[in-house]
Every structure is written in structure tokens, then in C-alpha cells.
Amino acid sequence: MGNSGSSRGAADQPLRAIHLVAITGRGGRGATALRMVRKLNERGHRVVLCCRSGGVPEEAGRKLGIRVETGYNFARGFHPTRTYADVLRLRKLIEEEKPHLLHAHTPEDSWVAVLAARPMRPHLKLIRSRGIVVPVRDHGPNRWLHNQMTDRLVVPCRRIREIVGLSPGLDLEKVVVVYDGVDAERFRPDRAGRGAAFRREIGVPDEAPLIGMIARVEPIKGHVFFLEAAAKVLKVRPDARFAICCDERTPGAVQALVSCAIGLGLSTETVRFTGFIEDVEKAYSALDVYVLPSLGSEGSSRGTLEAMASALPIVATNVGSIPELLDCGRTGRLVPPRNSDALAAAILDILRSPEAAADMGRAARERVLAGFTEDHMADRIERVYREVVAGDRR
């Protein structure tokens, strides 16, 4: 399946990969998949993106100038007719593209990839991604999917690999960690420029300590605990200001948070709700402290990585991948989830020690530059791809 007529070495040959992305929104695993697709495309690999019609993946893929195949159902749950239609569509694409591998990024598209690839196995390789911090159900179909049909299961942190390992029927040797990556140049700190402009935009004085939370509005992100901590911090530092930059997925969720803030005695002067921000890097540049009081999940925690790249001191809960990213607390403060007292104490501690906070922020950015950029992510996934393709040749 390699391009044997080329004068380039086999290890340098462009790869042909089909990526399946069932998610239509802008965040989570879909966003990670799109960053992966973009970087592989930039490196000269032939990439095709399969997705549902409409939504962010289709729009982003077309902007990249890559081939985008839409119209997939990627149905959640048991829908044999829709799944069969997707399988036939994907098999036709495989015949046209003759890819080295398929990469499925969610459970909905994984089964379509498996069923479509089965007649071409083992020559057609199958990579799957798993980004959720929950155990894998150890039953026959999952064991077949993982042990016989999957060449590599890509996970974004060691914690998820450990959780997969709790299922004794699954081959742990197939599970590889590929950390998410951020654009370090985009998120470089710029307090005097875009940071100051954003403060003016939301009406926060330059001298006021600004503590922010940048996360979609869902209960698991812990916005309520952020507001509770804000009320506690303001009793000690009445000059502090707080910002919630949020992407509302459920209608009425933001208004419920506003009501919660009012109930805690917080005013619109002390807490700003900015809504969704497209150029979110300006918000990071405006902050003095980044807070993520997540109650769970955080398989890759992109917000934490963006804050680290922005050289911010971080206060976050010790869930999911966060302890790994913050180097077990060396580049940020870790607190237990559902504990607004600990959250407030950590924020106040950072505000009391601006020099130590600046050192923490610099160390966080250096950690990103050393191993968590988009290029690091692309290097790792490219290595995984070449290993599985070379394994077939051997």
C-alpha cells in the first residue's frame, strides 16, 4: 500500500488517512480531531474527513481545502439501517482513496469504521480515539472491537489508559497516549495589548485582579463552585473581579448561573458573563488567574493547556488529565472537586504572591513549549500511524 515508486524513504512517504468525526460542535473530541487533521494536511499527508452534514467539522474541513465527505448519520444507539448506509458509503470511499488507515474519533463513528474496514483487514489499519474518563464495558463485542479490529486506541492522557487497563479482557499494549496540543503562538501572553483591550471591553479596570473561567456551560464544569469561591474571595479582596467566558449548549443555562450569582450576593460589577468568544486568546491575556473547578471528565482539558500556554497561574481540580498537565501541582494549584473553600483559598494564595504566581505561569508555558504544542501532538500521531503501517509490511 506504500508509494514504492517514490525516491523517498518509506518512513517519509505521505500517508493516506480517512478521519471520521461524528461531533458537529466546536469543542471536545471533535476539535481535537480537526487540529489533528489540519496538522497532518499541512505535513503533506492525504487526509479525507467524513462527518455529518452541517456543523463545524464540515466548515473547517472545507476551509482547509481537504476532501470532506458529508451525509453520514453516525447514529447514536442501535440503528441498523442508518449504520448500514454509512458503512456502504464509507466502503465506496475506501475503494476510491485506498487509504493506509481509518481513524475514528467517537463511539458513533467507530462501529461504522470497523464494519466498513472488516473486508480489508488486516491491511487496512484502524485507529480509534477514546477521550472519556469512564471504564470500558468488558463484554464480547467490545473485546472483539478492541483486540481483533483495532490497531491502536489513542487516548489523551495516562489516566484514561489506566482506566482502560481496568478491563482485563482488553489488550492494553494497543493503548497509546497522544496528548492534545495547542498553538503556543496564538496563546502567547499579551497583557498590555489584547489583554488590556479585553478588559476595557468588559469594563474591568487594569489594576483589578481578574480571575476567569473559560468553559462551556455544563454542570460537570463546576461553574457553581466558581461562583461560590468568588463570593468567598471578595470578602478578603473586594477589588477582585471575575469573568465567566462561556459557550451555552443548553438554553437557559447561562441565565441559571446569573441567578445563582445573584443569590450569592454577586453583582454584575464583580462578575462578568461574556458569552462565547471566538478569539478566546484575548480573554486569557486579560486574566491574572485561570480557574477550572471541573467535577470530572477532563480527558484532555484544552482550557488548561490554553491557560498554560498563556503563562497563567492555574487553580484546577485534580480530575482527569489535569494532574498530568500541571505536573502534579508544579505548574498550577490542584484542589479537590466540589470544594469552593479550597478553591477560594488557592485563588487568594496566588493573589497574595504575585511573583510566585508569575513564576508558576512561566513554568506552565515552558511545559507547553516542551511537549504540548500542536506540532508535538502531530509528531506523536504521525509516529503511531507509521508504526501500524510499517507493522503490516513487516
C-alpha positions in Angstrom: 0.0 0.0 0.0 3.0 2.3 0.0 4.1 4.5 -2.8 7.0 2.3 -3.9 7.8 4.3 -7.0 8.9 7.3 -5.0 12.6 8.0 -4.3 11.7 9.0 -0.8 12.3 6.5 2.1 9.3 4.5 3.3 9.4 6.4 6.6 8.9 9.7 4.7 6.1 8.6 2.4 2.9 10.6 2.7 0.2 8.7 4.4 -3.4 8.4 3.3 -5.9 8.5 6.1 -9.7 8.8 6.4 -10.9 10.5 9.6 -14.4 10.0 10.9 -15.8 12.7 13.2 -19.4 12.3 14.5 -19.4 15.5 16.6 -20.8 18.7 14.9 -19.9 21.3 17.5 -16.8 23.3 18.1 -15.4 21.7 21.3 -14.3 18.4 22.8 -13.0 15.5 20.8 -14.3 17.0 17.5 -12.0 20.0 18.0 -9.0 17.7 18.7 -9.8 15.7 15.6 -9.8 18.8 13.5 -6.5 20.0 14.9 -5.0 16.6 14.0 -6.5 16.7 10.5 -5.1 20.2 9.9 -1.6 19.4 11.1 -1.5 16.2 9.0 -2.7 18.0 6.0 0.0 20.7 6.5 2.6 18.0 6.6 1.6 16.7 3.1 -0.4 13.7 4.1 -3.6 12.8 2.1 -6.5 13.3 4.6 -10.2 12.9 4.0 -12.8 14.0 6.6 -16.1 12.2 7.0 -18.8 13.9 9.0 -22.4 14.8 9.3 -23.8 17.5 7.0 -23.5 21.0 8.5 -21.7 21.9 11.7 -18.1 22.9 12.5 -16.2 19.9 11.1 -17.6 20.3 7.6 -17.0 24.1 7.6 -13.5 23.7 9.0 -12.5 20.9 6.6 -13.6 22.9 3.6 -11.6 25.9 4.8 -8.6 23.7 5.0 -9.0 22.7 1.4 -9.2 19.0 2.1 -11.7 16.5 0.8 -14.8 16.5 3.0 -17.5 13.8 2.7 -20.8 14.6 4.4 -24.1 13.0 4.7 -23.1 10.4 7.3 -25.6 9.5 10.0 -23.2 8.3 12.7 -26.3 7.3 14.6 -26.2 7.0 18.4 -27.6 3.8 19.7 -28.9 0.8 17.7 -30.0 2.0 14.2 -29.1 -0.8 11.7 -30.5 0.9 8.6 -28.6 4.1 9.2 -25.4 2.3 10.2 -25.6 0.1 7.1 -26.0 3.2 4.8 -22.9 4.7 6.5 -20.9 1.5 6.0 -21.7 1.3 2.3 -20.8 5.0 1.8 -17.5 4.6 3.6 -16.6 1.4 1.7 -17.1 3.2 -1.6 -14.8 6.0 -0.3 -12.2 3.4 0.8 -12.2 1.9 -2.7 -11.6 5.4 -4.2 -9.0 6.6 -1.8 -7.2 3.3 -1.0 -6.1 4.7 2.4 -3.5 3.2 4.7 -5.7 3.7 7.7 -9.0 4.8 9.1 -9.1 7.0 12.3 -12.4 7.0 14.2 -12.7 9.7 16.8 -16.0 8.8 18.6 -18.1 5.7 19.5 -20.7 6.7 17.0 -18.2 6.6 14.1 -16.1 3.7 15.4 -18.6 1.0 14.6 -19.1 2.4 11.1 -15.3 2.3 10.6 -15.0 -1.2 11.9 -17.8 -2.7 9.8 -16.6 -0.9 6.7 -12.9 -1.9 7.2 -13.6 -5.5 8.0 -13.2 -7.0 4.5 -9.9 -5.1 4.0 -8.4 -6.2 7.3 -5.6 -6.6 8.3 -4.1 -4.5 5.5 -6.4 -1.5 6.2 -5.4 -0.3 9.6 -7.9 1.0 12.2 -7.1 3.7 14.8 -9.7 4.7 17.3 -9.7 7.6 19.8 -11.1 7.5 23.3 -11.3 10.7 25.4 -13.8 9.9 28.1 -12.7 9.2 31.7 -15.0 6.2 32.3 -14.4 2.4 32.3 -14.8 0.4 29.2 -17.6 -2.2 29.5 -15.8 -5.6 29.3 -18.1 -7.7 27.1 -17.7 -9.7 23.9 -18.4 -7.0 21.3 -16.0 -4.5 22.9 -13.3 -7.2 23.2 -13.7 -8.0 19.5 -13.7 -4.4 18.6 -10.6 -3.7 20.6 -8.5 -6.8 20.3 -9.2 -8.0 16.8 -10.3 -4.9 14.9 -8.3 -2.0 16.4 -4.6 -1.5 15.7 -4.2 1.4 18.2 -6.5 3.1 20.7 -5.3 6.6 21.1 -6.1 8.3 24.5 -5.2 11.9 25.5 -3.8 11.1 29.0 -2.3 8.4 31.1 -5.3 8.4 33.4 -7.6 7.1 30.6 -5.0 4.5 29.7 -5.1 3.3 33.3 -8.9 3.1 33.2 -8.9 1.1 30.0 -6.5 -1.2 31.8 -9.1 -2.0 34.4 -10.9 -4.1 31.8 -8.8 -7.3 31.9 -10.2 -8.6 28.6 -8.7 -5.7 26.6 -5.2 -5.6 25.2 -3.5 -2.7 27.0 -0.5 -2.8 24.7 -2.7 -1.3 21.9 -3.4 1.8 24.0 -1.1 4.8 23.3 -1.1 8.2 24.9 -1.2 11.2 22.5 -1.6 14.4 24.4 -3.6 17.2 22.9 -1.7 20.2 21.7 -2.2 24.0 21.5 -1.0 26.7 19.2 1.6 28.3 21.5 2.0 31.4 19.3 -1.7 32.1 19.3 -1.9 31.8 23.1 1.3 33.7 23.9 0.7 36.2 26.8 -0.1 39.8 25.7 -1.4 41.6 28.8 -0.6 45.1 27.5 -2.1 44.6 24.1 -5.1 42.3 23.6 -5.5 41.7 27.3 -5.9 45.3 28.1 -8.3 45.7 25.2 -10.5 42.9 26.5 -10.5 44.4 30.0 -11.8 47.6 28.5 -14.4 45.7 26.5 -15.9 44.0 29.6 -15.4 47.0 31.9 -12.7 45.7 34.2 -10.0 48.2 35.5 -6.4 47.5 34.6 -5.4 47.3 38.2 -8.1 44.9 39.4 -7.2 41.3 39.9 -9.2 39.3 37.2 -10.0 35.7 37.9 -11.5 33.8 35.0 -13.2 30.6 34.0 -13.4 29.7 30.3 -15.5 26.7 29.7 -18.8 25.6 28.1 -21.7 25.8 30.5 -22.4 22.3 31.7 -22.8 21.1 35.3 -19.7 19.0 35.1 -17.5 22.1 34.6 -18.4 23.3 38.1 -19.4 26.9 37.4 -21.5 27.0 40.6 -18.4 26.3 42.7 -16.5 29.0 40.8 -19.2 31.5 41.8 -19.2 30.3 45.4 -15.4 30.7 45.5 -15.8 34.2 44.0 -18.1 35.2 46.9 -15.6 34.0 49.4 -12.6 35.7 47.7 -14.5 39.0 47.5 -14.8 39.1 51.3 -11.0 39.2 51.5 -10.2 41.0 48.2 -13.2 43.3 47.4 -11.1 44.7 44.5 -11.1 41.4 42.7 -13.2 40.8 39.5 -14.4 37.6 37.9 -15.2 36.6 34.4 -17.1 33.6 33.0 -16.5 33.1 29.3 -19.0 30.5 28.3 -20.4 28.6 25.4 -24.1 27.9 26.2 -25.1 24.4 25.0 -28.4 24.2 26.8 -30.8 27.1 26.5 -31.3 28.9 29.8 -28.1 27.5 31.4 -26.3 30.9 31.5 -29.4 32.6 33.0 -29.4 29.9 35.7 -25.8 30.8 36.5 -26.7 34.5 36.6 -29.5 33.7 39.1 -27.1 31.7 41.1 -24.6 34.6 41.2 -27.3 37.0 42.4 -28.3 34.5 45.1 -24.7 34.5 46.3 -24.8 38.3 46.6 -22.6 38.8 43.5 -23.2 41.8 41.2 -22.7 42.4 37.5 -19.9 44.7 38.6 -17.9 41.9 40.2 -18.8 39.1 37.9 -18.9 39.4 34.1 -20.7 36.9 31.8 -19.1 37.4 28.4 -20.8 34.7 26.4 -18.9 32.8 23.7 -15.7 34.4 22.5 -14.3 33.4 19.1 -10.8 34.9 19.7 -10.6 33.5 23.2 -6.8 34.2 23.4 -7.6 37.8 24.3 -9.5 36.6 27.4 -6.6 34.5 28.6 -4.3 37.5 28.2 -6.5 39.6 30.4 -6.6 37.2 33.3 -4.4 37.1 36.4 -5.6 33.6 37.5 -7.3 30.9 35.5 -9.7 28.6 37.3 -11.2 25.3 36.3 -13.3 23.7 39.0 -14.4 20.7 36.9 -16.2 17.9 38.7 -14.9 15.2 36.5 -14.1 14.2 32.9 -11.3 16.5 31.5 -9.8 13.8 29.3 -7.7 16.3 27.5 -8.6 19.6 29.2 -7.9 22.0 26.4 -8.7 25.0 28.6 -6.0 24.1 31.0 -3.5 23.8 28.1 -4.5 27.1 26.7 -4.1 28.8 30.1 -0.7 27.2 30.5 0.4 28.5 27.0 -0.9 31.9 28.1 1.6 31.8 31.1 -1.2 31.9 33.7 -1.2 30.6 37.2 -3.9 28.0 37.4 -6.2 26.7 40.0 -7.9 23.5 39.0 -9.5 20.3 40.4 -7.5 17.1 40.5 -9.6 15.2 38.0 -8.9 13.5 34.6 -5.8 14.7 32.8 -5.3 17.9 34.9 -2.8 16.5 37.4 -0.7 15.2 34.5 -0.8 18.6 32.7 0.0 20.5 35.8 2.9 18.1 36.6 1.2 17.0 39.8 0.8 20.6 41.0 4.2 22.0 40.0 2.8 24.4 37.4 -0.6 25.0 39.0 -2.6 24.5 42.2 -4.7 21.4 42.5 -7.7 21.3 44.7 -10.4 18.7 45.4 -13.6 18.9 43.3 -16.8 20.3 44.8 -14.9 22.3 47.4 -15.3 26.1 47.0 -13.4 26.7 50.2 -10.3 25.1 48.8 -10.8 26.9 45.5 -11.1 30.3 47.2 -8.0 29.6 49.4 -5.9 28.7 46.4 -7.0 31.8 44.5 -6.2 34.1 47.4 -2.9 32.4 47.9 -1.9 33.2 44.3 -3.2 36.8 44.6 -1.0 37.3 47.7 2.2 36.2 45.9 2.3 37.9 42.5 6.0 37.0 42.0 5.4 33.3 42.7 2.3 33.4 40.5 4.3 34.8 37.6 6.9 32.1 38.1 4.2 29.5 38.0 2.8 30.9 34.8 6.2 31.0 33.1 6.8 27.4 34.1 3.4 26.4 32.7 4.2 28.0 29.4 7.6 26.4 29.3 6.0 23.0 29.9 3.7 23.6 26.9 6.5 24.6 24.7 8.5 21.5 25.7 5.8 18.9 25.0 2.2 20.1 24.5 2.1 22.1 21.2 0.1 21.1 18.1 3.4 20.0 16.5 4.1 17.7 19.4 0.7 16.2 19.0 1.2 15.8 15.3 4.6 14.2 15.8 3.1 11.6 18.1 0.1 10.7 16.0 2.2 10.5 12.9 4.6 8.1 14.7 1.6 5.9 15.7 0.3 5.9 12.1 3.8 4.9 10.7 4.2 2.2 13.3 1.0 0.4 12.4 1.5 0.8 8.6 5.1 -0.5 8.9 3.9 -3.4 11.1 1.9 -4.6 8.1 4.9 -4.5 5.9 7.0 -6.5 8.4 
